[in-house]
Amino acid sequence: MTPSRPDVVEAAVFARSIGCELLSIQYDQQHFGSWFITVRGKAGTARVVWDGKEGSLILQTPSHENRNEWRDSGIPEEVAEQTLETLGRWLTR
């Protein structure tokens, strides 16, 4: 079962509400409604991604080898955990 698609604006507002600075936001309707926001929080810079094709909410962090690349740092395994609140816990630890 695929979770309902989180809204990119909702994600940005949520990130700010937990103390993250919003650095960028991107939405792509042509790629299944995928989007990402880049934030800076207590744990550093991160990207919250909604993969519209896969129906996955993903946390990414910058690659240590290449500043222009991102690596997946967290993907909730259970559909019920694919929430902004789960990612919020990861962003504030």
C-alpha positions as CSV (number, residue, x, y, z in Angstrom):
1,M,0.0,0.0,0.0
2,T,1.4,3.4,-1.0
3,P,1.0,6.3,1.4
4,S,-0.9,9.4,0.3
5,R,1.4,11.9,-1.3
6,P,2.5,14.5,1.2
7,D,2.2,18.1,0.0
8,V,5.4,20.0,-0.7
9,V,4.1,23.2,0.9
10,E,3.0,21.2,4.0
11,A,6.5,19.7,4.2
12,A,8.1,23.1,4.0
13,V,5.8,24.5,6.7
14,F,6.5,21.5,8.9
15,A,10.2,21.8,8.5
16,R,10.1,25.4,9.5
17,S,7.9,24.6,12.5
18,I,10.5,22.3,13.9
19,G,13.3,24.9,13.6
20,C,14.8,24.1,10.2
21,E,15.8,26.8,7.8
22,L,14.3,26.2,4.3
23,L,17.0,26.5,1.7
24,S,15.2,25.4,-1.5
25,I,12.0,23.8,-2.7
26,Q,11.3,22.0,-6.0
27,Y,8.2,20.3,-7.4
28,D,8.1,18.3,-10.6
29,Q,4.6,17.4,-11.9
30,Q,6.1,15.6,-14.9
31,H,7.8,13.0,-12.7
32,F,4.8,11.6,-10.9
33,G,4.5,14.7,-8.6
34,S,7.9,14.2,-7.1
35,W,9.4,17.0,-5.0
36,F,12.1,17.8,-2.5
37,I,12.9,20.5,0.0
38,T,16.4,21.3,1.2
39,V,16.7,22.3,4.8
40,R,19.3,23.2,7.4
41,G,18.6,21.9,10.9
42,K,20.3,20.8,14.1
43,A,21.8,17.8,12.3
44,G,23.1,19.9,9.4
45,T,21.8,20.2,5.8
46,A,19.4,17.6,4.5
47,R,16.9,17.0,1.8
48,V,13.4,15.6,2.2
49,V,12.3,13.9,-1.0
50,W,8.9,12.6,-2.1
51,D,9.6,10.0,-4.8
52,G,6.2,10.1,-6.6
53,K,6.9,7.0,-8.8
54,E,7.9,4.8,-5.8
55,G,5.5,6.4,-3.3
56,S,8.4,6.9,-0.9
57,L,9.4,9.6,1.5
58,I,13.2,9.8,1.8
59,L,15.7,11.7,3.9
60,Q,18.9,12.5,2.0
61,T,22.2,14.0,3.2
62,P,25.1,15.5,1.2
63,S,27.7,13.1,-0.1
64,H,31.1,13.5,1.6
65,E,32.8,12.8,-1.7
66,N,30.9,15.2,-3.9
67,R,29.0,18.3,-2.7
68,N,26.6,18.1,-5.6
69,E,25.5,14.6,-4.8
70,W,23.0,13.3,-2.2
71,R,22.8,9.9,-0.5
72,D,19.8,8.3,1.0
73,S,20.1,8.4,4.8
74,G,16.6,7.2,5.8
75,I,13.7,5.6,4.2
76,P,10.9,4.5,6.6
77,E,10.3,0.8,6.1
78,E,6.7,0.7,7.1
79,V,4.1,2.7,5.1
80,A,2.6,4.0,8.4
81,E,6.0,5.5,9.2
82,Q,6.3,7.5,5.9
83,T,5.2,10.7,7.6
84,L,6.7,14.1,8.0
85,E,6.8,13.5,11.7
86,T,9.2,10.6,11.2
87,L,11.4,12.7,9.1
88,G,11.2,15.5,11.6
89,R,12.6,13.2,14.3
90,W,15.5,12.4,12.0
91,L,16.1,16.1,11.2
92,T,16.2,17.1,14.9
93,R,18.3,14.4,16.4
